Amino acid sequence: MNSGSPAEDANEEIVALIESLHRTGQRLEELTAGEVDTVSDSSGRTFLLQSAQEHLRLSEAAKQAAILNVLPANIALLNAQGIIISVNQAWQRFAGENAFPYIGFGIGLNYLQICDSAQGESASEAHQAAEAIRSILTGSITSFSLEYPCHSPTKQRWFLMTVTPMDDNCPKGAVVMHMDVTAQRQTKEDLRASELRFRQMAENIGDVFFLLDAVDSRMLYVSPAYETIWGHSCESLYKNPQSWMETVHPDDQAATYGTYRKSLMAVDANFQFRIVRHDGSIRWIEVKSYPVRDDDDSLVRIAGLAKDITEYKAAEAKIAYLNRVYAMLSDINALIVREHDRDNLFKEACRIAVEAGGFRMSLIVIMDRDLKRFIPIASVGGDEALLVAIKGILSSSEKVQKSMVVRAIREKTAVVSNDSQNDPKVLLCGKYAEFGVHSMAILPLIVADEVVGVFALYASEIGFFREEEMALLTELAGDIAFAIDHIAKQERLDYLAYYDELTGLANRRLFLERVEQYMSSAIGGEHKLAVLLIDLERFKNINDSLGQLGGDALLKQVAAWLTQNAGEARLIARMGADHFAVVLPKVTQDVDVVRLIEKTLTTFQEHQFHLHDAVFRIAIKIGATLFPDDGARADILVRNAEAALKKAKTSGFPYLFYTQKMTEAMAHKLSLENQLRQALDNEEFVLHYQPKVNLASGKLTSAEALIRWNDPRTGLVPPARFIPILEETGLINDVGRWALHKAIDDYLRWHNAGLAAVRVAVNVSPLQLRDRGFSGQILQAIDIHEQAPSGLELEITESLIMADVKHSIASLQTIRAMGISIAIDDFGTGFSSLSYLSKLPVDTLKIDRSFVIEMTESSEGLLLVSTIINLAHSLKLKVVAEGVETEEQASMLRRLHCDEMQGYLFSKPVPGEIFETRFLSPLLLK
């Protein structure tokens, strides 16, 4: 806890002393009263009273002396007449050190007379003190204090004299205390001198000096500069020291007040804020304040300096703006060096403008002169709603003409608005203010004296785009435009390195690279790759007659036709003056290549090319190669295709494969495909039936319908020659649908003729099962006749089912729900999972012919067949053995409890008429 002032300390000491003296008088009366009452004669009582009083006086005097002697002040006790009756040791020391003229330190002398007779330097103060002491002794006043000089020859001294009565109720004397206050007075004098110097200095500088009372926050002093900076009178601040807070900018008030409160708690403070003057102008102020303490470390003042730093802030902001622009300029120039993609350049430039440049938003707009459109190509920052509004302006042919973007493009110079909210030339001014945009600059991007677009920068500050900033930003726009031009030229060079300049098709280099890529994908796959080289017949003659420009125009038309009619081709290239190339990356069947070649030859030669009112028909020759058959590298494939093309041109053939064998094979396949199409149209396909019999009874149980082609030119064609072609060409769908209808018709005819018709099994091809409409086709086939489902069975190979198990299960469940039986053909040749096998909606397993043969040749083969039969029976499935040709095989199958058999031992496949007459009566196996 801090100590009080010297006067206050002295008063406290006097009060303590007086209380002690008062208690001494009370104690004397209390001690003598009882003793006196016990003595009867007056002389005895008088003696006892005097003895007791003397004893008590001596005892209390010792206590008083102990109290007085610990006090640092010079203290004298006066009786009611003003005579000095006691002094403390401090008084005695002072008297000894200063040649006190009175014997016994003045005890017994009248203090009032000493003061009255005083002459010289402090005589007036002594006379004043004498009058005051008399008033205290008479009870007129209760206290008196006086500060007076008491100088010695060697130094100046000041004392504080304090006088108080010994007893408040009935003054019996007084306590006179002299406290040396020379140091305190010197401190005050120094403070007054300092404040004077402070005032003189403060009134002659431009900053505001102020001095606050730390106790009650009174404004003790404020320099005249306050009126100049704040625009308010100093008098107003003296009346209300808080009035300066009313001028603080609303956005700064909370932080400013908080820091100001901290400064009042003896904390050094340094804070900046804005004020709003009467005229609406805004000034920046910096305040530095610090606490002022006395010798006792008590806080007495708050001193401070308030400085107008508006110009400094403006310079600081200018430097900050320039630094932001420099940082953006540096980063974008670095971007230009490393970035060669136009879109990335635009996106990154916008990002750098926001992150390094500190802009609220950035936008690059490209001008499409052909379409007369303005396309926002990249933007960063801002709000989506603001961007949508800007795009709305750019997409409006009417509004965009009034925009800053069009002005910048038209005038080929930067267009600036440094107060967009109040600028009538700015569209969407309210929208910009809503999203914190207060100034903007639209910088044209000029390439070869043509404006190709603009770089728009949006700042949150009012007045951001000044002369120095704009000089840098204009330089930046030029750098970006240079980068755009450089990228365009580089893209042109890159384009010409891989594309034909005339037609826009790939050139030889790109074609070879892509073919190599396609070859890598084809390695180890189930497909091949084909390269076709196309030559325009007699094009030189056409070019000579039309001239180079006419020939070039015709080549462009040829390139466009090839692009539109190339079918499965992934890449078309111009390999030379009148040579084009095509790559087919996924050839599943060789005949597909022949089909595309012949289609191209026909349609190309029928197409009419128009030029200068003339019509041209152009013949072509084609050379083809296949990977991996005709080469392991792209350049070898192309070279061999060129060799095939050259041979085709000299031999008169419209096209040739690199090997004669391949050409002949492709031609044969294509011819066979055409024959099969005619066979379907001419109803040359027939069904042969092979019986299935019960191994135990030998009775006929069912028959398998097998497709045969009865070629009128050659007779029956072996199935191995035409079934694969049907599969490759997709004709199997049509032929399979015919077989299904034919088998149902035969069954119903037998049934209706009163014959013992048996169930007919029809094979389902992979293409049919993969067809999502296959179930509907079956339903359509059986829907006419109620008896059809019970007379029909579908045979599906195991490998086909396992190729897509989920789809197979769904399809087979649908078919089985129609009442049709289902058999798994060639069981054991695929990779069935037992878990899936138990879920398949099937009725029969057919053991493949290869297992039946091995069964009689090895114990392993026998074990395998036995296992299949046992497995099927455990799943409640019927088992049919295919390809049974010997009695030994039949006997072994009986012992293994196989249900049925099918094979040449009983009958080979026979035409329907023979099957009808031979087997539709019960026959026993002999």
Buried (B, 14 or more C-beta within 10 A) or exposed (E): EEEEBBBEBBBEBBBEBBBBBBEBBEBBEEBBEEEBEEBEEEEEBEEBBEEBBEEBEEBBEEBBBEBBBEBEBBBBBBBBEBBBBBBBBBBBEBBEEEEBEEEEBBBEBBBBEBBBEBEEEBEEBBBBBBEBBBBBBEEEBEEBBBBBEBEEEEEEBBBBBBBBBBBEEEBBBBBBBBBBBBEBBEEEEEBEEEBEEBBEEBEEEEBBBBBBEBEEEEBBBBBBBBBEBBBBBBEBBBEEBEBBBEBBBEEBBEEBBEBBEBBBEBEEBEBBBBBBEEEEEEBBBBBBBBBBEBEEEBBEBBBBBBBBBBEEBEEEBEEEBBEBBBBBBEBBBEBBEEBBEBEBBBBBBBBBBBBBBBBBBBBBBBBEEEEEBBBBBBBBBBBEEBBEBBBEBBEBEEBBEEBBBBBBBEEEBBBBBBEBBEBEEBBBBEBBBBBBBBBBBBBBBBBEEEBBBBBBBBBBBEEBBBEEBBEBBBEBBBBBBBBBBBBBEEEEEEEEEBBBEBBEBBBBEBBBEBBEBBBEEBEEEEBBBBBBBBBBBEBEEBBEEBEEEBBEBBBBBBBBBBEEBBEBBBBBBBBBEBBBBBBBBBBEBBBBBBBBBBEBBEEBEEBEBEBEEEEBEBEBBBBBBBBEBBBEEBEBBBBBBBBBBBBBBEEEBBBBBBBEEBBEBBBEBBEBBEBBEEBBEEEBBBBBBBBBBBBEEBEBBBBBBBBBBBBEEEEEBEBEEBBBBBBBBEBBBBBBBBBBBBBBBBBBEBBEEEBEBBBBBBBBBBBBBBBEEBBEBBBEBBEEBEBBBBBBBBBBBBBBBBBBBEEBBEBBBBBBEBEBBBBBBBBBBBEBEEEBBEEBBBBBBBBBBBBBBBBBEEEEBBEBBBEBBEBBBEEEBBBBBBBBBBEEBBEBBEEBEBBBBBBEBBBEBBBBEEBBEBBBEEBEBE
